[in-house]
């Protein structure tokens, strides 16, 4: 029997499938958004390892995790940690979320802080 996936899981798989076509050997900047927090991590898909991560739960990020200002702080922090890990080129994985609001704020802040995508 076929495994039924939720709409959110199918959307995330569709986005990730299209990213694999254009990614090449670049790492993936994955963003997850909840109502209270936002998380970002840079993943090496060939090894299955997380190279750098940041979220609104980190001590360096202050304030409410459910707003755009906190998302900007997470984007800057993940870019700094990626630079320490030696990562400069990534592909942006928005997952099942629209590229709008907090997800876009993370992407823009990461670009301004030195990540290329």
C-alpha positions, 0 to 999 in steps of 0.5 A: 500500500502506498504511503500517504504523505501530508500536503506539507510533506509533499510540498517540502519533497517537491521543493527539495527535489527541484533543489537537487537538480540545481545544487551541484556540490553546494550545501543546503541552507534549510529553514524551518518556521514554527509559530514561536521560533525559526530555525536555520541549518546548513546541511551537507547532503552527501554526508548527511551532516549539519555543518552550521545551525542557528535558531531563536533558541540560541543565547546569541539571539534575543527577543521574540522568535516569532517576528522578523527581527529575530529571523534577521538575527538568525540569518546573520548568525547562521551565515557567521557560523557557516563562514567559520565552517568554510561554507560560502555557496549554498542553495536555499531550501525553504521547505514547505514554507512560502518565500515571504515574511520570516523565511525571506528575512532569514535569506536576505540576512544570510545573503548580506552576511556573506552567503551566496545563493 
